[in-house]
């Protein structure tokens, strides 16, 4: 049989109820977004706001497609490699292409079906007028192409990585560079090129040409070309959308072929060369210290809590959040130099705030999940429970480690939020209410996330599922309830509630999710930690009750 693993994975996927559930949820969320926008823009002519609904829906689908590689394929091969089971596959007649395509299909079926469920919803703006059939068709092809790109990049990075955590981090970094990074580099290069050749009547065309050439590998360019409505013109190309799509497709196929060629030679660790070994020793010396410095730091951390020492053995660990915030600050300053005062307006300030908030939340989720997930997987949790440390000591140590890593960066983010709010000069009551609601939700989330993430890390067999379960409970549940509420308001005419009421309703939902899921996870950790550490992974209790209790 040609590609036996692919056939098996497709048969298994056809029997999984989660695939049907996920595509249903994706379609419902897209419909709720449509209803929310109908409520917000109900007093405008349908032909005018249909373009806004199309742009919002397609943008959310684009973000989903870009992140699918992180969620679906980044862990596949790397997890097998770290567990030592990848080599067993090559004891059979399987080839590299069989393994890679099998892993790709196994990880991508769910994502592809969810995207297919969203695509018909994109035709609703077409029925309202203001959006053409060509735009819907072209956007559908761009989204499918972007999804394939992300999945292929994830599988290649997974082949090249030693473990799942490294693969996920490298995939995120690669996607950020190939999307946001190329836009930033293209903008700076275009401005520099224009300064070098001089300004004149051809300046906009020159800037657009430089941006287009640099962003050819960017899978999201097609979205912006369709939304701008300029599919040729300024780039002086016959069809830049076609050129960009073909380039991204070839790029994806290159990633896939390279993964097939490398997987058979990358399944086992090879001894380092003397040069690489010396480099590794130097990096370890810089990270962990040496001699008396290392011992003094070790004693200091052990006095706080052994879990803190486990988390902070490498000195670079605490620096990483600061480096991320520094990168965001540099990007913000560059954009401010380009846009100037417009970047200090409320939309720019809110966008900056949300970016910093989301990055810290997701990072905290990942770190809190990983410690217990990895220790339980390796059996270290059971060994830890054989020591004199109590469950309370272990949990307190993990919470302290998360606090030492994220509390100070979170405080700096809050200070930056207040500064941005002051610089925006906006005193409108709606903006003020929205600003303070965002701050309150961020603060409460930073306290609830560690508990929920630690419990999810103890329960599930996949780091991605642990992180995803935390995000779904703390962010997905309130978002789903909120959009359902707005959808019902749109159906009912939207009377009887103002903007402040909508914002406070969102606040109540977020605080309720933090309180319910955070308290439940904390009680589970204190009451069932030993029991959960001793047993193998078991499927959680089904239904809504199981979701809230687990």
Secondary structure, DSSP 4 states (H G I P E B T S, - for coil): -TTHHHHHHHHHHHH-HHHHHHHHHHHHHHHHHHHHHHHHTTTS-HHHHHHHHHHHHHHHHHHHHHHHIIIIITTHHHHHHHHT-HHHHTTTT--HHHHHHHHHHHHHHHHHHHHHHHHGGGGHHHHHSSS-HHHHHHHHHHHHHHHHHHHHHHHHHHHH-SSHHHHHHHHHHHHHIIIIIHHHHHHHHHHHHHHHH--STTHHHHHHHHHHHHGGG-TTHHHHHHHHT-SSGGG--S-HHHHHHHHHHHHHHHHHHHHHHHGGGSSS--PPPHHHHHHHHHHHHHHH--HHHHHHHHHHHHHH-HHHHHHSSSGGGGTHHHHHHHHHHHHHHHHHHHHGGGGGSHHHHHHHHHHHHHHHHHHHHHHHHHHHHHHHHHTHHHHHHTSS--HHHHHHHHHHHHHHHHHHHHHHHHHHHHHHHHHHT---HHHHHHHHHHHHHHHHHHHHHHHHHHHHHHH-S-HHHHHHHHHIIIIIHHHHHHHHHHHHHHHTTS-S--HHHHHHHHHHHHHHHHHHHHHHHHHHHHHHHHHHHHSPP-PPPPHHHHHHH-
